[in-house]
Amino acid sequence: MCLALPARIVALLDNDTAVVDLGGVRKTISIELTPQAQVNDYVIVHVGHAIGLVDAEEAERTLALFAELAAQQAETP
């Protein structure tokens, strides 16, 4: 199973790379496939590469669902 997550771009770097934030975790990723991406845009990240842009509202809904799932799993013994 493959998993791609929405993450917000917090900085653009040289060489088609950017720093994204995902729940407080920051990671440098490639934006070569999404050269139009800008700071504060949400991108879908898969194995260190932004593979597409996503609407901010949709990204926030998705992240909220992941947080809800994580909270439910933490409650389960």
C-alpha positions as CSV (number, residue, x, y, z in Angstrom):
1,M,0.0,0.0,0.0
2,C,1.3,3.5,-0.9
3,L,0.5,6.5,1.2
4,A,0.8,10.1,0.1
5,L,0.1,12.9,2.6
6,P,-0.7,16.6,2.2
7,A,1.9,18.9,3.6
8,R,2.3,22.7,3.6
9,I,5.4,24.3,2.0
10,V,7.2,26.5,4.5
11,A,10.3,27.4,2.4
12,L,11.5,27.1,-1.1
13,L,15.2,26.1,-1.5
14,D,17.5,25.8,-4.5
15,N,17.5,22.9,-7.0
16,D,13.8,22.2,-7.1
17,T,13.5,21.5,-3.4
18,A,11.3,22.8,-0.6
19,V,10.8,22.4,3.1
20,V,7.3,21.1,4.1
21,D,5.6,21.0,7.5
22,L,3.4,18.0,8.4
23,G,2.1,18.2,12.0
24,G,5.3,19.9,13.2
25,V,7.7,17.6,11.4
26,R,9.7,19.5,8.8
27,K,11.3,17.7,5.8
28,T,13.1,18.7,2.7
29,I,11.4,17.3,-0.4
30,S,11.7,17.5,-4.2
31,I,9.2,19.8,-6.0
32,E,10.5,19.0,-9.4
33,L,7.1,17.6,-10.4
34,T,5.3,20.7,-9.1
35,P,7.5,23.6,-10.1
36,Q,4.5,26.0,-9.7
37,A,4.3,25.3,-5.9
38,Q,4.8,28.3,-3.6
39,V,5.2,28.9,0.1
40,N,2.0,28.1,2.0
41,D,0.7,25.9,-0.8
42,Y,-0.3,22.3,0.1
43,V,1.3,19.5,-1.9
44,I,0.7,15.8,-1.8
45,V,4.0,14.2,-0.7
46,H,5.0,10.6,-1.6
47,V,8.4,9.2,-0.8
48,G,10.0,12.6,-0.6
49,H,8.5,14.1,-3.8
50,A,5.6,16.5,-4.2
51,I,3.4,14.8,-6.8
52,G,0.7,17.4,-7.0
53,L,-0.9,20.5,-5.5
54,V,-4.0,20.2,-3.3
55,D,-6.6,22.7,-2.2
56,A,-5.9,24.1,1.3
57,E,-9.4,23.2,2.6
58,E,-9.1,19.7,1.3
59,A,-5.6,19.3,2.8
60,E,-6.8,20.5,6.2
61,R,-9.8,18.1,6.1
62,T,-7.6,15.2,5.2
63,L,-5.1,16.1,8.0
64,A,-7.9,16.4,10.5
65,L,-9.1,12.9,9.6
66,F,-5.6,11.5,10.0
67,A,-5.4,13.2,13.5
68,E,-8.8,11.7,14.4
69,L,-7.7,8.2,13.4
70,A,-4.4,8.5,15.3
71,A,-6.4,9.6,18.4
72,Q,-8.7,6.7,18.1
73,Q,-5.8,4.3,17.7
74,A,-4.1,5.7,20.8
75,E,-7.3,5.0,22.8
76,T,-7.4,1.4,21.8
77,P,-5.4,-0.9,24.1
